[in-house]
Amino acid sequence: MTDSARGSGSAVWLWLLVACAVLTQSTVNLLRPVTSYKLLALHADSVTIGLTTAAYALVPLFTAVWLGRYSDRAPQLKLLTLAGVGLLVAGGALLAASPTVWAIVAASVVLGMGHLCFTIGGQAAIARYAADRDLDKGFGWFTAAFSAGQMIGPLLGGWLVGRSAGVDSAERLADVNQALWIGTALSLFAVPLLIFRFTPPRSTTSRPGQPCTGQVGQVSAEKPTVFGVLKVPRVGSHMLAALSLLAMLDILTAFLPVIGEEAGVAPAVVGVLLGVRGLASIASRVLLPWLSGRFSRSALLLTCLFGAGITLIIPPLLFQHFWITAVFLAIGGFLLGLGQPLTMTMITTSVPSNWRGSALAVRLMGNRLGQVVLPLLAGVVAAPLGPAAAVWMCCGVLLVSGTEKLWGDNRSAR
């Protein structure tokens, strides 16, 4: 992918980006739940699974802002997205080859960096080249591709690992490693798409170092910093919402396989349930432009936070009842999927136009902070109370975020 023109002169860059996102996120969302099965085969406990999930976000937590600043000044974003794909492939290969729990933890760090580089590159491309009126559409399709990966990855991973639960550890480990290699290979197909070249319309091509104007033409002469972004009104609230929504996705991905093992539910069934959640998120993100044209973004985000926080309490209670669990995961997945692109647009339109890449990176830094802290807490909670408690803890975080946003919106309106 090469940098394209701002506006509607050419949409090729967006569709290439969406296709790459489907492939890379299929890799990520196959590797992560299958990694939980590998850890279980190596006799790891819930605390270790929580630690591994946190390791995925640990290094990205400290590099997100630097990468965001790089994306603001980079003349092309192709190298950043290609680096992301390369790290995803390396991380997946390390996961497949890892013989110990600590090697898996290290591989998860590499995988997390790959996801971060690709995500920042993709978000920055949309923030740079999409017109403000098209931000919901751009972020909606980009995150819909992520949801497609969240559907394809678990379905494929569950099928590859097998239909039987509780099989011999050596047999399970062989199936798991095969699935990890196949999942890793998916990202390789993104490489030719990213190096595909086309010529954008010359009259509308933006130049490096000349950021396009924002929603109200606002450009800041100040250098964007973490504290500068967070001082912008309501950005901190939007980040808390994004953090809690993404943390729930991570907890579901990491702990539903553990809940399934405890309940005697086969990996293939768990993969289908995670796929249902991903499919529902695709639907919500495709529908986002239509929904945001009829309802305010704040009202939609509040619905996501409260609705998902309440709905997702149910699946761990009734996990052996497939259809009930699938329905509640579909509702929760629809709401979780809707919230992420909404927070992207709300943060993007809140800051000066030349801060957009950095602001989205600060958002990602906040997300990674949640992905470090909450899985660790979830693992600690799950150790004495069972894996379902990890999901319920994250439901509480969603409800707290919704309450904070409702209070802050009401205060701002006065």
Number of C-alpha atoms within 10 A of each C-alpha: 25 22 20 27 24 21 16 13 14 15 15 17 22 22 16 17 25 22 17 29 29 25 26 32 28 28 33 29 30 31 30 26 27 30 28 26 27 28 21 22 19 15 11 14 15 26 19 21 25 28 20 29 31 27 27 26 28 22 17 27 24 13 17 25 24 14 20 28 21 18 25 26 16 15 15 18 22 20 17 22 27 22 18 26 30 22 24 32 25 16 26 30 20 22 29 24 15 17 12 12 19 12 13 23 24 17 25 27 21 27 31 25 25 27 26 30 26 28 24 25 28 25 22 23 26 25 28 27 25 23 19 20 11 17 23 26 23 25 28 26 24 27 29 29 28 29 30 26 26 28 28 25 32 32 25 21 31 27 19 22 26 17 14 13 18 14 13 9 15 11 11 20 20 15 19 26 23 15 24 28 19 20 30 26 18 20 25 18 14 23 16 12 18 20 14 12 12 13 12 18 13 10 8 15 16 17 11 12 11 11 17 20 15 21 15 10 9 15 15 11 8 10 10 21 16 14 9 13 22 18 12 13 13 17 22 18 20 24 24 23 30 27 26 30 29 21 26 29 21 23 24 23 23 27 28 26 27 25 24 20 17 15 14 14 21 20 29 22 21 27 28 22 26 29 28 26 29 31 22 25 31 27 17 24 31 21 16 25 19 13 16 16 10 10 10 10 18 17 12 18 25 22 17 28 28 19 20 26 28 17 18 23 21 16 24 21 12 13 22 15 11 15 12 14 19 20 17 20 27 23 21 27 30 25 28 32 32 30 28 24 25 26 26 25 22 18 24 24 19 19 26 22 22 25 28 29 28 29 30 28 28 29 29 27 25 21 24 27 19 25 27 24 18 26 32 23 17 26 27 20 21 23 16 10 11 17 26 25 21 30 29 23 20 26 25 16 21 30 21 18 25 24 15 16 22 17 11 13 15 10 9 10 6 5
